[in-house]
Structure formats: C-alpha cells, structure tokens
Amino acid sequence: MSPKRPILAFNDEIHKPVKVSDAVASISSGTSVNSEDTPISDDSKLGVLKTSCVSGGCFIPSENKTILKSEYSRVKHSVEAGEVIVSRMNTPLLVGEVGYVASSYGNLFLPDRLWALKAQQNFSARWLTYYLTTPKIKFRLKELATGTSGSMKNISQPSFLGIQLHAPSPQEQQKIADFLTSVDTKISQLTEKHRLLKEYKQGVMQQIFSQQIRFKDEDGKAFPDWKTEAIGKYLEPYKELVPASTDLPILTSSRTGLYLQERSVINDGDYGVVPLGYFTYRHMSDDLIFKFNVNRNYTRGAISKEYPVFKTVGMDTYFLETKLNEGHEFKRFAIQQKQGGTRTRLYFKNLKELKLALPCLAEQQKIAQFLQSLDSKIDAVAEQIEQTKQFKKGLLQQMFV
C-alpha cells in the first residue's frame, strides 16, 4: 500500500500504511467461566462480559453475567481504561465488533470470545477503535472470519493483526479521535433526551388514565366525570375481503407497528382489508400481549383475514389506541381471556365487552392532542439521532482511507 491522504482531515499530512500489529502493544484474552444469566447487582460481585458488550465502537458494561463464586479463581483479565475490546467470535453479523473502554472495571472480566487490545504509545486507542468501525474495515473483518458453523464465526489473531491501515501522526490521530468523540457525545445526549421524553410521556399517560390530571374545555370549565362502560357501542367492524391476487399492499400487524409485508408470502385464500384510519390486531398471543395498530400510511391495505378490523364511532381513535396499548384495564382484561392452553385468543366480540373508564369525546380529543404533541417531540429527537449517526457514518468514510 502506498501513503494516502483522506478526504477529510485536520492537516495536509499523508497517512502512512501500517498493520494492526504496528498499532497494538498487547492482546489479552479471557476464559470461559460458569455464570448466572443476570448482570451483577453490585460492585462486590464479579461479572463476565457478554459478546454484546461492544457495538459500533461503544463499550456497554451492563452487558455482563454474574460469575458463580466457585469460579472466581478462574477469571483472567478485567477491563481497563484505554483498552479496545474486540469480539473475535460471534455471529456472522456481529463478529469483529469493537468498543473503547473509557473507565476501568476491576470486577468485569473478559470471556474467551473477547480480546482486549492496548495501543502502542505512538497510537491513539480511540483513533484505532474508530478506524476498526469504518465500513471498509468491518467488511474486511467479516471476510477474515472463519468457521464451519453458519451461526458462529471466529477471527484468528494473526489474521486480525495483519489487517492493513493508514495512520497519520499521533497528533492527527488525537484530533480525529477527539472530533469523533464529540459526535458520539452528541448522540449520547440526544439518546438520553429521547429516553427521558418517552419516560415522561409514559408517566403523564398513567396520570391521565388514573384521572390525576384532568383537562378543561375552551372556556376553562371542567369536563364531565368519566364513565366506565363497554366500548362495543363505539366500535364498528369492517369485513371486506379481497382475493390473494389483490394489488393492495400486503400489511402485517406486529408489536412494533403495521408494516408492509413481502409479496413473496403465499396466501391461498382471501385477505381482509384495513382502510386508512382503521384498527387491526393479531387476535392470538402466546404471552397475553396484544398490540392494536391503526393504519395511518395506506389508503387501503390487505391484512390477514383472521385479524379483526374496526373503526371508532363517537370516540377519538388515538385516545382509544393509547388506552388499549398502554392502559392497565386492557392488560387485566387480556388475562381474563385465557381459556387454557398456550395461546390466548381475543375475538372482536369479546373486545366489545371490555369496559374502560372514558371521558367525554371533547376531553378525549384534548388528551389525544396533548399526547400527540409529545409524540412529535419524541419523533423529532429520534430524527436528530438518526441524522447525527448518518453524519458520523459519513465522517468515518471520509476520514479514513
């Protein structure tokens, strides 16, 4: 390899070709120990790191398992500040993941599937971590991973140390690492903001549903008291069927939303139809969890004919969606539907019998508007996170050659 200069840099110096072995002073590995599949509860206990403790250059210390006391004498290497953790054995997708350790953890130890690298004095460990997360190097790491099992791959130490890099001076390495660290800090701050907003919304929802928080009408007057009643009179079923050859988008109702399904899915019978603004849900569950989804993206979508489809009449759609998915009343109701066996069925005729504490329509709409305003803030922060991650991805591609 000849010397090169990256597209984006802090000075005009050439980045010289080196191997990982030139940048690494030592590699330590751990040992396999017996453990409980729960993280350590306090610093008096010892933990062994899981391979999931590294991702995208980040080290996640909470990803550990509690080591049995009888195994304490067998542990080898606790993680230290300034090390780079490498997942040398993992699934084909995750093998080669790395993470930089910012603080020492004397009670967290390496398993045999992780390495801990210490950088040479003239190399920045953080810079090396970022380099190892670039698309080019990640692809190379996966190329080098071997193994007869399709579910588990391994990178040999000689192969890893032989990977070729282009390195600038130690000063330039530090500038690059500092800049990318500032981007990571921004991502962390936004992620925490996103978590707090979701937590706040969750708390406010429960206060609203328990009527600790009440809204007033446009004149500042209190709305009428809430009434507990069966929701059936507010639900209108929709039972249109279309053939399997339909041109409508094929949708699936999952716990994370209503999604477009691959056309390759074979269906010998008819599909149901869920129009824009209508509800649908999977009517069977293995764990008593049901998710009610509203079609907000398609004028009409095809759905499994087994899934109930309905709309609200005289009730705010968003309010009901939130009450069903987040309220305690439905969770108790779902338990009552279990008739034995491993699966619970929730037919539409039974859903209609669910009794909920309901405010008047005007207050429902006020509640929905307030919660949707929180959704907008949460979505805006999520978009900022994604944009910042894409910005970082672009930097990695430009800063390293």
URKA-V463058 format. One line per field, one symbol per residue. phi: phi as a letter, one per 40 degrees, with the letter a starting at -180 (. if undefined). A space follows every 10 residues. Layout:
# URKA-V463058
phi->???
This chain:
# URKA-V463058
phi->.cdbbccbac accccccabd cccbcabbbb bcbcaccbcc caccbbbbcc cccbafgbbb cccabcccdc bdcccbbccb dgcbcbccba cdcbcgcbac ccbcbcbbbc cccbbbcbcc ccbcccdcdc ccbcdccccc cccccbiccc babbbccdcc ccccbbbccd ccdccccccc cccccccccc cccccccccc ccccdccccc gcbbbbcccg ccccccbcac cdccbbcbbc bbcdcdcccc bbcbcbhcbc bcccccbcbc bcbbcdgcca accbacbgbb bcbbcbbbda bcbdccccba bcbgacccdc dccccbcccc dcccccccbh gcbbbbcdcc dccdbbcbcc dccdcccccc ccccdccccc cccccccccc ccdccccccb b
